[in-house]
Amino acid sequence: MQTVTVSPKYQVVIPKAIRETLGLRPGQKMRVLGFDGRIELIPDRDIAELRGFIKGIDTRIEREKDRV
């Protein structure tokens, strides 16, 4: 875990190792959530990047009778 400092303008720098691991780009939008006493940053992804992300999911589940 790395530590960052909040600037007087309430800005933080995401460490390089994390930026590279997540493939973050300058100008990329992030979702910001306050959750259970912490801040979570969730990168927005282009719809093209999401293509095939559930490939191989098992869809053979038993469904309730009132669901189609």
C-alpha positions as CSV (number, residue, x, y, z in Angstrom):
1,M,0.0,0.0,0.0
2,Q,1.3,3.4,-0.9
3,T,0.6,6.7,0.7
4,V,-0.3,9.9,-1.1
5,T,-0.8,13.5,0.1
6,V,-3.8,15.7,-0.5
7,S,-2.7,19.0,-1.9
8,P,-4.2,22.4,-0.7
9,K,-6.5,22.1,-3.8
10,Y,-7.6,18.6,-2.7
11,Q,-5.7,16.9,-5.4
12,V,-3.8,13.6,-5.2
13,V,-1.3,12.0,-7.5
14,I,-2.0,8.3,-8.4
15,P,1.3,6.5,-8.0
16,K,3.0,5.5,-11.3
17,A,2.9,1.7,-10.5
18,I,-0.9,1.8,-10.0
19,R,-1.4,4.0,-13.2
20,E,0.6,1.5,-15.2
21,T,-1.1,-1.6,-13.7
22,L,-4.6,-0.2,-14.4
23,G,-3.7,1.3,-17.7
24,L,-4.8,4.8,-16.8
25,R,-4.4,7.6,-19.3
26,P,-4.2,11.4,-18.8
27,G,-7.6,13.0,-19.1
28,Q,-9.4,9.7,-18.4
29,K,-12.6,10.1,-16.4
30,M,-12.9,8.4,-13.0
31,R,-16.0,7.6,-10.8
32,V,-15.5,8.7,-7.2
33,L,-17.4,6.9,-4.5
34,G,-17.4,7.3,-0.7
35,F,-17.8,3.8,0.7
36,D,-17.5,2.5,4.2
37,G,-15.2,5.3,5.4
38,R,-13.0,5.3,2.3
39,I,-12.7,6.8,-1.1
40,E,-12.8,4.6,-4.2
41,L,-11.8,5.7,-7.7
42,I,-13.2,3.6,-10.5
43,P,-11.9,4.3,-14.0
44,D,-14.5,4.8,-16.7
45,R,-13.8,2.4,-19.6
46,D,-14.6,2.9,-23.2
47,I,-17.4,0.6,-24.3
48,A,-15.0,-1.0,-26.8
49,E,-12.8,-2.1,-23.9
50,L,-15.7,-3.9,-22.4
51,R,-16.4,-6.1,-25.4
52,G,-16.1,-9.8,-24.4
53,F,-15.4,-9.1,-20.7
54,I,-18.0,-11.8,-19.7
55,K,-16.8,-14.3,-22.3
56,G,-17.1,-17.8,-20.9
57,I,-19.7,-17.0,-18.3
58,D,-21.9,-19.9,-17.4
59,T,-25.5,-19.0,-18.4
60,R,-26.9,-22.4,-17.5
61,I,-28.5,-21.4,-14.2
62,E,-31.9,-22.5,-12.9
63,R,-34.2,-19.5,-13.1
64,E,-37.2,-18.7,-11.0
65,K,-40.5,-19.5,-12.7
66,D,-41.6,-15.9,-12.8
67,R,-38.3,-14.9,-14.6
68,V,-37.7,-15.4,-18.3
